[in-house]
Amino acid sequence: MIHPYATIATLVAFASERLRREEKGATAVEYGLMVGLIAAVIIATVITLGGQLDGLFQEITNQLGGAEGAAAGS
């Protein structure tokens, strides 16, 4: 004979376990989307500011040109 309470308890336990697994999957997807968004922002920033940063570092390198030769000779 099947006990209705046991059947309901089994179904509830199965459903709650399945929901927990699906929640973990949803969390992983959310983290993946956040990482993708952060990467896109970093790439866009580098592309936008790349020329300016290159010019800045080039200027610093030119101004330190005399110090570079002294450091290489030691």
All heavy atoms as TSV, in Angstrom:
chain	resi	resn	atom	element	x	y	z
A	1	MET	N	N	0.830	-1.175	0.000
A	1	MET	CA	C	0.000	0.000	0.000
A	1	MET	C	C	0.886	1.254	0.000
A	1	MET	O	O	1.878	1.317	0.711
A	1	MET	CB	C	-0.888	-0.020	1.237
A	1	MET	CG	C	-1.843	1.094	1.280
A	1	MET	SD	S	-3.009	0.714	2.577
A	1	MET	CE	C	-3.719	2.251	2.771
A	2	ILE	N	N	0.547	2.221	-0.787
A	2	ILE	CA	C	1.308	3.463	-0.893
A	2	ILE	C	C	0.763	4.450	0.133
A	2	ILE	O	O	-0.438	4.679	0.214
A	2	ILE	CB	C	1.199	4.045	-2.306
A	2	ILE	CG1	C	1.783	3.066	-3.317
A	2	ILE	CG2	C	1.887	5.390	-2.380
A	2	ILE	CD1	C	1.636	3.511	-4.740
A	3	HIS	N	N	1.687	5.036	0.889
A	3	HIS	CA	C	1.303	6.034	1.879
A	3	HIS	C	C	1.370	7.415	1.241
A	3	HIS	O	O	2.425	7.803	0.726
A	3	HIS	CB	C	2.231	5.966	3.100
A	3	HIS	CG	C	2.146	4.665	3.824
A	3	HIS	ND1	N	1.087	4.348	4.634
A	3	HIS	CD2	C	2.969	3.596	3.861
A	3	HIS	CE1	C	1.262	3.144	5.136
A	3	HIS	NE2	N	2.409	2.657	4.672
A	4	PRO	N	N	0.284	8.150	1.251
A	4	PRO	CA	C	0.280	9.475	0.622
A	4	PRO	C	C	1.315	10.421	1.243
A	4	PRO	O	O	1.955	11.191	0.530
A	4	PRO	CB	C	-1.140	10.002	0.842
A	4	PRO	CG	C	-1.949	8.830	1.232
A	4	PRO	CD	C	-1.024	7.800	1.762
A	5	TYR	N	N	1.489	10.358	2.546
A	5	TYR	CA	C	2.446	11.253	3.197
A	5	TYR	C	C	3.870	10.954	2.729
A	5	TYR	O	O	4.640	11.870	2.444
A	5	TYR	CB	C	2.348	11.116	4.718
A	5	TYR	CG	C	3.348	11.989	5.434
A	5	TYR	CD1	C	3.157	13.364	5.520
A	5	TYR	CD2	C	4.502	11.450	5.991
A	5	TYR	CE1	C	4.072	14.169	6.145
A	5	TYR	CE2	C	5.429	12.252	6.625
A	5	TYR	CZ	C	5.208	13.619	6.707
A	5	TYR	OH	O	6.127	14.421	7.326
A	6	ALA	N	N	4.214	9.670	2.620
A	6	ALA	CA	C	5.553	9.297	2.172
A	6	ALA	C	C	5.780	9.739	0.726
A	6	ALA	O	O	6.864	10.214	0.360
A	6	ALA	CB	C	5.750	7.796	2.298
A	7	THR	N	N	4.760	9.616	-0.093
A	7	THR	CA	C	4.870	10.027	-1.485
A	7	THR	C	C	5.075	11.538	-1.591
A	7	THR	O	O	5.946	12.009	-2.333
A	7	THR	CB	C	3.604	9.621	-2.261
A	7	THR	OG1	O	3.414	8.217	-2.129
A	7	THR	CG2	C	3.722	9.990	-3.725
A	8	ILE	N	N	4.299	12.286	-0.829
A	8	ILE	CA	C	4.432	13.742	-0.851
A	8	ILE	C	C	5.793	14.158	-0.316
A	8	ILE	O	O	6.450	15.034	-0.886
A	8	ILE	CB	C	3.282	14.401	-0.061
A	8	ILE	CG1	C	1.974	14.182	-0.801
A	8	ILE	CG2	C	3.542	15.890	0.140
A	8	ILE	CD1	C	0.752	14.625	-0.041
A	9	ALA	N	N	6.256	13.532	0.761
A	9	ALA	CA	C	7.560	13.867	1.330
A	9	ALA	C	C	8.671	13.577	0.333
A	9	ALA	O	O	9.622	14.356	0.195
A	9	ALA	CB	C	7.776	13.091	2.626
A	10	THR	N	N	8.562	12.474	-0.381
A	10	THR	CA	C	9.563	12.126	-1.389
A	10	THR	C	C	9.567	13.143	-2.524
A	10	THR	O	O	10.634	13.587	-2.972
A	10	THR	CB	C	9.287	10.718	-1.954
A	10	THR	OG1	O	9.266	9.787	-0.879
A	10	THR	CG2	C	10.336	10.320	-2.970
A	11	LEU	N	N	8.401	13.548	-2.995
A	11	LEU	CA	C	8.312	14.533	-4.068
A	11	LEU	C	C	8.868	15.888	-3.629
A	11	LEU	O	O	9.573	16.555	-4.396
A	11	LEU	CB	C	6.870	14.685	-4.533
A	11	LEU	CG	C	6.297	13.503	-5.322
A	11	LEU	CD1	C	4.812	13.711	-5.590
A	11	LEU	CD2	C	7.052	13.310	-6.617
A	12	VAL	N	N	8.576	16.297	-2.399
A	12	VAL	CA	C	9.086	17.570	-1.895
A	12	VAL	C	C	10.602	17.524	-1.790
A	12	VAL	O	O	11.300	18.467	-2.165
A	12	VAL	CB	C	8.428	17.917	-0.538
A	12	VAL	CG1	C	9.153	19.063	0.142
A	12	VAL	CG2	C	6.961	18.251	-0.743
A	13	ALA	N	N	11.135	16.414	-1.275
A	13	ALA	CA	C	12.590	16.283	-1.152
A	13	ALA	C	C	13.247	16.309	-2.532
A	13	ALA	O	O	14.280	16.961	-2.726
A	13	ALA	CB	C	12.942	14.996	-0.430
A	14	PHE	N	N	12.662	15.628	-3.488
A	14	PHE	CA	C	13.209	15.607	-4.842
A	14	PHE	C	C	13.163	17.008	-5.463
A	14	PHE	O	O	14.135	17.462	-6.069
A	14	PHE	CB	C	12.421	14.615	-5.712
A	14	PHE	CG	C	12.876	14.576	-7.137
A	14	PHE	CD1	C	14.066	13.961	-7.485
A	14	PHE	CD2	C	12.115	15.169	-8.132
A	14	PHE	CE1	C	14.493	13.936	-8.800
A	14	PHE	CE2	C	12.525	15.142	-9.445
A	14	PHE	CZ	C	13.717	14.526	-9.779
A	15	ALA	N	N	12.047	17.705	-5.298
A	15	ALA	CA	C	11.898	19.038	-5.879
A	15	ALA	C	C	12.854	20.030	-5.230
A	15	ALA	O	O	13.457	20.856	-5.915
A	15	ALA	CB	C	10.458	19.516	-5.734
A	16	SER	N	N	13.016	19.960	-3.922
A	16	SER	CA	C	13.916	20.910	-3.261
A	16	SER	C	C	15.362	20.657	-3.663
A	16	SER	O	O	16.130	21.605	-3.836
A	16	SER	CB	C	13.758	20.837	-1.739
A	16	SER	OG	O	14.205	19.589	-1.247
A	17	GLU	N	N	15.767	19.412	-3.832
A	17	GLU	CA	C	17.130	19.109	-4.281
A	17	GLU	C	C	17.343	19.613	-5.698
A	17	GLU	O	O	18.379	20.189	-6.020
A	17	GLU	CB	C	17.390	17.599	-4.212
A	17	GLU	CG	C	18.752	17.182	-4.700
A	17	GLU	CD	C	19.880	17.743	-3.830
A	17	GLU	OE1	O	19.662	17.946	-2.627
A	17	GLU	OE2	O	20.968	17.981	-4.375
A	18	ARG	N	N	16.354	19.436	-6.539
A	18	ARG	CA	C	16.469	19.903	-7.921
A	18	ARG	C	C	16.557	21.423	-7.972
A	18	ARG	O	O	17.342	21.988	-8.737
A	18	ARG	CB	C	15.283	19.411	-8.733
A	18	ARG	CG	C	15.397	19.757	-10.184
A	18	ARG	CD	C	14.325	19.117	-10.986
A	18	ARG	NE	N	14.474	19.550	-12.363
A	18	ARG	CZ	C	13.729	19.124	-13.340
A	18	ARG	NH1	N	12.790	18.247	-13.114
A	18	ARG	NH2	N	13.915	19.560	-14.558
A	19	LEU	N	N	15.779	22.108	-7.145
A	19	LEU	CA	C	15.829	23.568	-7.116
A	19	LEU	C	C	17.180	24.053	-6.624
A	19	LEU	O	O	17.700	25.049	-7.109
A	19	LEU	CB	C	14.710	24.123	-6.224
A	19	LEU	CG	C	13.309	24.053	-6.826
A	19	LEU	CD1	C	12.288	24.525	-5.799
A	19	LEU	CD2	C	13.205	24.872	-8.089
A	20	ARG	N	N	17.775	23.365	-5.664
A	20	ARG	CA	C	19.098	23.751	-5.181
A	20	ARG	C	C	20.135	23.627	-6.289
A	20	ARG	O	O	20.987	24.479	-6.450
A	20	ARG	CB	C	19.511	22.870	-3.994
A	20	ARG	CG	C	19.297	23.552	-2.677
A	20	ARG	CD	C	19.904	22.754	-1.552
A	20	ARG	NE	N	18.775	22.352	-0.722
A	20	ARG	CZ	C	18.487	21.132	-0.349
A	20	ARG	NH1	N	19.268	20.135	-0.670
A	20	ARG	NH2	N	17.438	20.881	0.370
A	21	ARG	N	N	20.087	22.567	-7.051
A	21	ARG	CA	C	21.030	22.392	-8.159
A	21	ARG	C	C	20.831	23.459	-9.218
A	21	ARG	O	O	21.785	23.998	-9.756
A	21	ARG	CB	C	20.864	21.010	-8.781
A	21	ARG	CG	C	21.512	19.913	-7.995
A	21	ARG	CD	C	21.503	18.665	-8.805
A	21	ARG	NE	N	20.115	18.365	-9.186
A	21	ARG	CZ	C	19.604	17.166	-9.247
A	21	ARG	NH1	N	20.328	16.134	-8.990
A	21	ARG	NH2	N	18.354	16.972	-9.599
A	22	GLU	N	N	19.578	23.770	-9.543
A	22	GLU	CA	C	19.307	24.786	-10.549
A	22	GLU	C	C	19.769	26.153	-10.072
A	22	GLU	O	O	20.222	26.958	-10.860
A	22	GLU	CB	C	17.816	24.801	-10.890
A	22	GLU	CG	C	17.376	23.587	-11.693
A	22	GLU	CD	C	15.889	23.584	-11.978
A	22	GLU	OE1	O	15.216	24.583	-11.655
A	22	GLU	OE2	O	15.409	22.585	-12.506
A	23	GLU	N	N	19.676	26.414	-8.770
A	23	GLU	CA	C	20.134	27.689	-8.228
A	23	GLU	C	C	21.646	27.816	-8.360
A	23	GLU	O	O	22.155	28.878	-8.688
A	23	GLU	CB	C	19.724	27.796	-6.759
A	23	GLU	CG	C	20.049	29.130	-6.139
A	23	GLU	CD	C	19.529	29.226	-4.721
A	23	GLU	OE1	O	18.408	28.789	-4.465
A	23	GLU	OE2	O	20.281	29.745	-3.881
A	24	LYS	N	N	22.362	26.723	-8.140
A	24	LYS	CA	C	23.817	26.760	-8.310
A	24	LYS	C	C	24.174	27.039	-9.758
A	24	LYS	O	O	25.092	27.793	-10.044
A	24	LYS	CB	C	24.449	25.442	-7.857
A	24	LYS	CG	C	24.428	25.238	-6.369
A	24	LYS	CD	C	25.047	23.911	-6.005
A	24	LYS	CE	C	24.943	23.668	-4.515
A	24	LYS	NZ	N	25.477	22.364	-4.145
A	25	GLY	N	N	23.447	26.442	-10.678
A	25	GLY	CA	C	23.690	26.685	-12.093
A	25	GLY	C	C	23.402	28.127	-12.474
A	25	GLY	O	O	24.142	28.746	-13.226
A	26	ALA	N	N	22.318	28.672	-11.922
A	26	ALA	CA	C	21.978	30.074	-12.200
A	26	ALA	C	C	23.048	30.998	-11.639
A	26	ALA	O	O	23.407	31.996	-12.267
A	26	ALA	CB	C	20.616	30.407	-11.612
A	27	THR	N	N	23.570	30.675	-10.466
A	27	THR	CA	C	24.625	31.495	-9.874
A	27	THR	C	C	25.875	31.462	-10.747
A	27	THR	O	O	26.513	32.496	-10.966
A	27	THR	CB	C	24.958	30.991	-8.454
A	27	THR	OG1	O	23.768	31.022	-7.669
A	27	THR	CG2	C	26.005	31.844	-7.798
A	28	ALA	N	N	26.215	30.301	-11.267
A	28	ALA	CA	C	27.384	30.190	-12.132
A	28	ALA	C	C	27.193	31.018	-13.403
A	28	ALA	O	O	28.126	31.680	-13.865
A	28	ALA	CB	C	27.638	28.723	-12.486
A	29	VAL	N	N	25.994	31.005	-13.938
A	29	VAL	CA	C	25.715	31.796	-15.138
A	29	VAL	C	C	25.831	33.284	-14.818
A	29	VAL	O	O	26.403	34.057	-15.598
A	29	VAL	CB	C	24.309	31.470	-15.695
A	29	VAL	CG1	C	23.896	32.461	-16.771
A	29	VAL	CG2	C	24.277	30.053	-16.242
A	30	GLU	N	N	25.314	33.693	-13.659
A	30	GLU	CA	C	25.410	35.106	-13.273
A	30	GLU	C	C	26.867	35.531	-13.125
A	30	GLU	O	O	27.253	36.610	-13.574
A	30	GLU	CB	C	24.663	35.346	-11.964
A	30	GLU	CG	C	23.154	35.225	-12.111
A	30	GLU	CD	C	22.441	35.203	-10.776
A	30	GLU	OE1	O	23.100	35.218	-9.727
A	30	GLU	OE2	O	21.207	35.175	-10.793
A	31	TYR	N	N	27.680	34.708	-12.482
A	31	TYR	CA	C	29.107	35.027	-12.345
A	31	TYR	C	C	29.780	35.093	-13.712
A	31	TYR	O	O	30.620	35.955	-13.959
A	31	TYR	CB	C	29.822	34.014	-11.456
A	31	TYR	CG	C	29.575	34.231	-9.987
A	31	TYR	CD1	C	29.210	33.180	-9.164
A	31	TYR	CD2	C	29.721	35.490	-9.410
A	31	TYR	CE1	C	28.983	33.377	-7.813
A	31	TYR	CE2	C	29.503	35.690	-8.073
A	31	TYR	CZ	C	29.129	34.637	-7.278
A	31	TYR	OH	O	28.917	34.841	-5.955
A	32	GLY	N	N	29.424	34.200	-14.595
A	32	GLY	CA	C	29.980	34.217	-15.947
A	32	GLY	C	C	29.621	35.497	-16.691
A	32	GLY	O	O	30.457	36.078	-17.386
A	33	LEU	N	N	28.382	35.938	-16.537
A	33	LEU	CA	C	27.968	37.190	-17.177
A	33	LEU	C	C	28.715	38.383	-16.596
A	33	LEU	O	O	29.122	39.289	-17.335
A	33	LEU	CB	C	26.462	37.394	-17.016
A	33	LEU	CG	C	25.573	36.471	-17.847
A	33	LEU	CD1	C	24.111	36.644	-17.450
A	33	LEU	CD2	C	25.762	36.746	-19.318
A	34	MET	N	N	28.914	38.386	-15.277
A	34	MET	CA	C	29.652	39.492	-14.658
A	34	MET	C	C	31.098	39.520	-15.142
A	34	MET	O	O	31.641	40.583	-15.449
A	34	MET	CB	C	29.613	39.378	-13.124
A	34	MET	CG	C	28.274	39.752	-12.550
A	34	MET	SD	S	28.190	39.939	-10.752
A	34	MET	CE	C	29.348	38.803	-10.115
A	35	VAL	N	N	31.741	38.368	-15.225
A	35	VAL	CA	C	33.122	38.307	-15.701
A	35	VAL	C	C	33.208	38.787	-17.148
A	35	VAL	O	O	34.114	39.537	-17.515
A	35	VAL	CB	C	33.687	36.872	-15.552
A	35	VAL	CG1	C	34.994	36.708	-16.296
A	35	VAL	CG2	C	33.858	36.530	-14.082
A	36	GLY	N	N	32.251	38.375	-17.966
A	36	GLY	CA	C	32.226	38.825	-19.355
A	36	GLY	C	C	32.040	40.328	-19.469
A	36	GLY	O	O	32.694	40.988	-20.286
A	37	LEU	N	N	31.167	40.887	-18.640
A	37	LEU	CA	C	30.938	42.332	-18.656
A	37	LEU	C	C	32.184	43.088	-18.202
A	37	LEU	O	O	32.568	44.093	-18.817
A	37	LEU	CB	C	29.759	42.694	-17.754
A	37	LEU	CG	C	29.392	44.174	-17.661
A	37	LEU	CD1	C	29.000	44.707	-19.039
A	37	LEU	CD2	C	28.276	44.382	-16.669
A	38	ILE	N	N	32.834	42.605	-17.158
A	38	ILE	CA	C	34.061	43.248	-16.682
A	38	ILE	C	C	35.136	43.195	-17.759
A	38	ILE	O	O	35.836	44.181	-18.004
A	38	ILE	CB	C	34.539	42.593	-15.371
A	38	ILE	CG1	C	33.567	42.936	-14.240
A	38	ILE	CG2	C	35.949	43.033	-15.007
A	38	ILE	CD1	C	33.787	42.144	-12.972
A	39	ALA	N	N	35.270	42.050	-18.421
A	39	ALA	CA	C	36.268	41.933	-19.493
A	39	ALA	C	C	35.957	42.900	-20.635
A	39	ALA	O	O	36.866	43.536	-21.175
A	39	ALA	CB	C	36.305	40.494	-20.009
A	40	ALA	N	N	34.681	43.040	-20.989
A	40	ALA	CA	C	34.305	43.958	-22.064
A	40	ALA	C	C	34.630	45.399	-21.691
A	40	ALA	O	O	35.109	46.179	-22.526
A	40	ALA	CB	C	32.815	43.811	-22.380
A	41	VAL	N	N	34.393	45.775	-20.436
A	41	VAL	CA	C	34.699	47.135	-19.979
A	41	VAL	C	C	36.201	47.380	-20.012
A	41	VAL	O	O	36.663	48.450	-20.445
A	41	VAL	CB	C	34.122	47.381	-18.568
A	41	VAL	CG1	C	34.668	48.656	-17.951
A	41	VAL	CG2	C	32.604	47.422	-18.616
A	42	ILE	N	N	36.987	46.404	-19.587
A	42	ILE	CA	C	38.450	46.548	-19.603
A	42	ILE	C	C	38.947	46.710	-21.037
A	42	ILE	O	O	39.774	47.581	-21.332
A	42	ILE	CB	C	39.128	45.357	-18.905
A	42	ILE	CG1	C	38.860	45.430	-17.395
A	42	ILE	CG2	C	40.630	45.336	-19.181
A	42	ILE	CD1	C	39.311	44.203	-16.629
A	43	ILE	N	N	38.450	45.888	-21.937
A	43	ILE	CA	C	38.868	45.964	-23.340
A	43	ILE	C	C	38.485	47.314	-23.938
A	43	ILE	O	O	39.293	47.948	-24.623
A	43	ILE	CB	C	38.260	44.792	-24.149
A	43	ILE	CG1	C	38.917	43.484	-23.721
A	43	ILE	CG2	C	38.422	45.016	-25.649
A	43	ILE	CD1	C	38.236	42.249	-24.254
A	44	ALA	N	N	37.262	47.773	-23.682
A	44	ALA	CA	C	36.827	49.070	-24.210
A	44	ALA	C	C	37.680	50.202	-23.651
A	44	ALA	O	O	38.043	51.131	-24.379
A	44	ALA	CB	C	35.353	49.298	-23.873
A	45	THR	N	N	38.033	50.129	-22.381
A	45	THR	CA	C	38.862	51.168	-21.766
A	45	THR	C	C	40.259	51.182	-22.376
A	45	THR	O	O	40.806	52.248	-22.671
A	45	THR	CB	C	38.957	50.942	-20.242
A	45	THR	OG1	O	37.635	50.939	-19.697
A	45	THR	CG2	C	39.777	52.022	-19.575
A	46	VAL	N	N	40.835	50.016	-22.579
A	46	VAL	CA	C	42.179	49.939	-23.168
A	46	VAL	C	C	42.161	50.470	-24.597
A	46	VAL	O	O	43.070	51.199	-25.003
A	46	VAL	CB	C	42.716	48.491	-23.112
A	46	VAL	CG1	C	43.948	48.314	-23.968
A	46	VAL	CG2	C	43.006	48.097	-21.678
A	47	ILE	N	N	41.129	50.128	-25.342
A	47	ILE	CA	C	41.037	50.618	-26.718
A	47	ILE	C	C	40.863	52.134	-26.728
A	47	ILE	O	O	41.507	52.842	-27.509
A	47	ILE	CB	C	39.875	49.922	-27.461
A	47	ILE	CG1	C	40.240	48.465	-27.720
A	47	ILE	CG2	C	39.542	50.640	-28.769
A	47	ILE	CD1	C	39.104	47.631	-28.277
A	48	THR	N	N	40.021	52.647	-25.832
A	48	THR	CA	C	39.750	54.087	-25.791
A	48	THR	C	C	40.959	54.878	-25.320
A	48	THR	O	O	41.312	55.906	-25.909
A	48	THR	CB	C	38.558	54.367	-24.857
A	48	THR	OG1	O	37.427	53.643	-25.328
A	48	THR	CG2	C	38.222	55.845	-24.832
A	49	LEU	N	N	41.613	54.428	-24.274
A	49	LEU	CA	C	42.716	55.177	-23.680
A	49	LEU	C	C	44.089	54.692	-24.129
A	49	LEU	O	O	45.097	55.240	-23.692
A	49	LEU	CB	C	42.631	55.112	-22.154
A	49	LEU	CG	C	41.355	55.675	-21.520
A	49	LEU	CD1	C	41.380	55.461	-20.023
A	49	LEU	CD2	C	41.205	57.141	-21.859
A	50	GLY	N	N	44.132	53.685	-24.975
A	50	GLY	CA	C	45.404	53.095	-25.385
A	50	GLY	C	C	46.370	54.083	-25.994
A	50	GLY	O	O	47.547	54.126	-25.634
A	51	GLY	N	N	45.896	54.912	-26.908
A	51	GLY	CA	C	46.766	55.897	-27.555
A	51	GLY	C	C	47.292	56.925	-26.571
A	51	GLY	O	O	48.466	57.298	-26.609
A	52	GLN	N	N	46.435	57.384	-25.689
A	52	GLN	CA	C	46.853	58.370	-24.696
A	52	GLN	C	C	47.887	57.781	-23.740
A	52	GLN	O	O	48.876	58.434	-23.395
A	52	GLN	CB	C	45.650	58.881	-23.905
A	52	GLN	CG	C	44.675	59.678	-24.749
A	52	GLN	CD	C	43.434	60.053	-23.951
A	52	GLN	OE1	O	43.278	59.665	-22.808
A	52	GLN	NE2	N	42.546	60.823	-24.577
A	53	LEU	N	N	47.649	56.549	-23.301
A	53	LEU	CA	C	48.611	55.913	-22.396
A	53	LEU	C	C	49.937	55.650	-23.088
A	53	LEU	O	O	50.999	55.812	-22.489
A	53	LEU	CB	C	48.029	54.605	-21.851
A	53	LEU	CG	C	46.912	54.749	-20.841
A	53	LEU	CD1	C	46.341	53.381	-20.490
A	53	LEU	CD2	C	47.399	55.450	-19.590
A	54	ASP	N	N	49.884	55.253	-24.351
A	54	ASP	CA	C	51.112	55.022	-25.100
A	54	ASP	C	C	51.919	56.313	-25.203
A	54	ASP	O	O	53.140	56.317	-25.006
A	54	ASP	CB	C	50.779	54.485	-26.499
A	54	ASP	CG	C	52.025	54.101	-27.268
A	54	ASP	OD1	O	52.933	53.487	-26.666
A	54	ASP	OD2	O	52.086	54.424	-28.475
A	55	GLY	N	N	51.237	57.426	-25.499
A	55	GLY	CA	C	51.920	58.713	-25.569
A	55	GLY	C	C	52.521	59.116	-24.234
A	55	GLY	O	O	53.649	59.615	-24.166
A	56	LEU	N	N	51.797	58.885	-23.157
A	56	LEU	CA	C	52.297	59.221	-21.822
A	56	LEU	C	C	53.541	58.411	-21.479
A	56	LEU	O	O	54.553	58.960	-21.022
A	56	LEU	CB	C	51.205	58.979	-20.778
A	56	LEU	CG	C	51.596	59.194	-19.314
A	56	LEU	CD1	C	51.912	60.660	-19.058
A	56	LEU	CD2	C	50.493	58.719	-18.401
A	57	PHE	N	N	53.495	57.110	-21.720
A	57	PHE	CA	C	54.656	56.266	-21.414
A	57	PHE	C	C	55.838	56.598	-22.322
A	57	PHE	O	O	56.996	56.535	-21.898
A	57	PHE	CB	C	54.298	54.782	-21.511
A	57	PHE	CG	C	53.443	54.298	-20.368
A	57	PHE	CD1	C	52.261	53.614	-20.612
A	57	PHE	CD2	C	53.829	54.508	-19.059
A	57	PHE	CE1	C	51.477	53.170	-19.573
A	57	PHE	CE2	C	53.053	54.064	-18.007
A	57	PHE	CZ	C	51.866	53.391	-18.261
A	58	GLN	N	N	55.555	56.953	-23.559
A	58	GLN	CA	C	56.625	57.340	-24.472
A	58	GLN	C	C	57.307	58.606	-23.989
A	58	GLN	O	O	58.538	58.726	-24.013
A	58	GLN	CB	C	56.079	57.524	-25.892
A	58	GLN	CG	C	57.139	57.721	-26.930
A	58	GLN	CD	C	58.048	56.505	-27.056
A	58	GLN	OE1	O	57.591	55.364	-27.006
A	58	GLN	NE2	N	59.331	56.733	-27.192
A	59	GLU	N	N	56.518	59.568	-23.517
A	59	GLU	CA	C	57.071	60.819	-22.981
A	59	GLU	C	C	57.924	60.550	-21.741
A	59	GLU	O	O	59.022	61.102	-21.608
A	59	GLU	CB	C	55.928	61.780	-22.636
A	59	GLU	CG	C	56.397	63.133	-22.142
A	59	GLU	CD	C	55.234	64.052	-21.809
A	59	GLU	OE1	O	54.139	63.871	-22.372
A	59	GLU	OE2	O	55.434	64.950	-20.972
A	60	ILE	N	N	57.441	59.698	-20.869
A	60	ILE	CA	C	58.212	59.354	-19.668
A	60	ILE	C	C	59.508	58.658	-20.055
A	60	ILE	O	O	60.577	58.940	-19.505
A	60	ILE	CB	C	57.369	58.478	-18.721
A	60	ILE	CG1	C	56.211	59.293	-18.141
A	60	ILE	CG2	C	58.218	57.892	-17.598
A	60	ILE	CD1	C	55.204	58.475	-17.384
A	61	THR	N	N	59.435	57.758	-21.022
A	61	THR	CA	C	60.631	57.049	-21.477
A	61	THR	C	C	61.640	58.020	-22.071
A	61	THR	O	O	62.847	57.910	-21.809
A	61	THR	CB	C	60.246	55.983	-22.530
A	61	THR	OG1	O	59.308	55.080	-21.941
A	61	THR	CG2	C	61.459	55.203	-22.997
A	62	ASN	N	N	61.177	58.983	-22.850
A	62	ASN	CA	C	62.080	59.972	-23.441
A	62	ASN	C	C	62.752	60.825	-22.376
A	62	ASN	O	O	63.940	61.142	-22.480
A	62	ASN	CB	C	61.327	60.857	-24.437
A	62	ASN	CG	C	60.907	60.099	-25.676
A	62	ASN	OD1	O	61.483	59.057	-26.003
A	62	ASN	ND2	N	59.899	60.601	-26.357
A	63	GLN	N	N	61.987	61.197	-21.343
A	63	GLN	CA	C	62.547	62.023	-20.282
A	63	GLN	C	C	63.529	61.241	-19.419
A	63	GLN	O	O	64.459	61.809	-18.857
A	63	GLN	CB	C	61.435	62.608	-19.407
A	63	GLN	CG	C	60.621	63.670	-20.127
A	63	GLN	CD	C	59.523	64.239	-19.257
A	63	GLN	OE1	O	59.388	63.877	-18.092
A	63	GLN	NE2	N	58.728	65.142	-19.827
A	64	LEU	N	N	63.354	59.943	-19.303
A	64	LEU	CA	C	64.264	59.112	-18.515
A	64	LEU	C	C	65.358	58.487	-19.375
A	64	LEU	O	O	66.102	57.641	-18.901
A	64	LEU	CB	C	63.485	57.994	-17.800
A	64	LEU	CG	C	62.473	58.441	-16.746
A	64	LEU	CD1	C	61.708	57.242	-16.223
A	64	LEU	CD2	C	63.169	59.173	-15.621
A	65	GLY	N	N	65.480	58.896	-20.611
A	65	GLY	CA	C	66.445	58.306	-21.542
A	65	GLY	C	C	67.863	58.338	-21.029
A	65	GLY	O	O	68.601	57.363	-21.158
A	66	GLY	N	N	68.281	59.439	-20.371
A	66	GLY	CA	C	69.630	59.513	-19.838
A	66	GLY	C	C	69.849	58.548	-18.688
A	66	GLY	O	O	70.903	57.946	-18.545
A	67	ALA	N	N	68.839	58.348	-17.868
A	67	ALA	CA	C	68.952	57.434	-16.724
A	67	ALA	C	C	69.018	55.988	-17.198
A	67	ALA	O	O	69.650	55.142	-16.575
A	67	ALA	CB	C	67.769	57.623	-15.775
A	68	GLU	N	N	68.384	55.680	-18.328
A	68	GLU	CA	C	68.384	54.321	-18.853
A	68	GLU	C	C	69.799	53.883	-19.241
A	68	GLU	O	O	70.211	52.782	-18.953
A	68	GLU	CB	C	67.449	54.229	-20.057
A	68	GLU	CG	C	67.332	52.851	-20.641
A	68	GLU	CD	C	66.411	52.823	-21.842
A	68	GLU	OE1	O	65.368	53.509	-21.819
A	68	GLU	OE2	O	66.743	52.116	-22.801
A	69	GLY	N	N	70.536	54.774	-19.891
A	69	GLY	CA	C	71.898	54.447	-20.284
A	69	GLY	C	C	72.795	54.244	-19.066
A	69	GLY	O	O	73.658	53.369	-19.054
A	70	ALA	N	N	72.628	55.025	-18.023
A	70	ALA	CA	C	73.435	54.888	-16.812
A	70	ALA	C	C	73.118	53.577	-16.105
A	70	ALA	O	O	74.013	52.906	-15.597
A	70	ALA	CB	C	73.195	56.081	-15.872
A	71	ALA	N	N	71.837	53.180	-16.105
A	71	ALA	CA	C	71.461	51.935	-15.430
A	71	ALA	C	C	71.974	50.732	-16.214
A	71	ALA	O	O	72.373	49.735	-15.638
A	71	ALA	CB	C	69.943	51.865	-15.290
A	72	ALA	N	N	71.996	50.825	-17.529
A	72	ALA	CA	C	72.462	49.710	-18.352
A	72	ALA	C	C	73.977	49.532	-18.215
A	72	ALA	O	O	74.471	48.416	-18.308
A	72	ALA	CB	C	72.078	49.944	-19.809
A	73	GLY	N	N	74.711	50.621	-17.969
A	73	GLY	CA	C	76.163	50.533	-17.874
A	73	GLY	C	C	76.632	49.981	-16.544
A	73	GLY	O	O	77.765	49.549	-16.408
A	74	SER	N	N	75.777	49.950	-15.497
A	74	SER	CA	C	76.252	49.472	-14.195
A	74	SER	C	C	76.186	47.998	-14.039
A	74	SER	O	O	75.793	47.217	-14.711
A	74	SER	CB	C	75.481	50.071	-13.030
A	74	SER	OG	O	74.235	50.551	-13.312
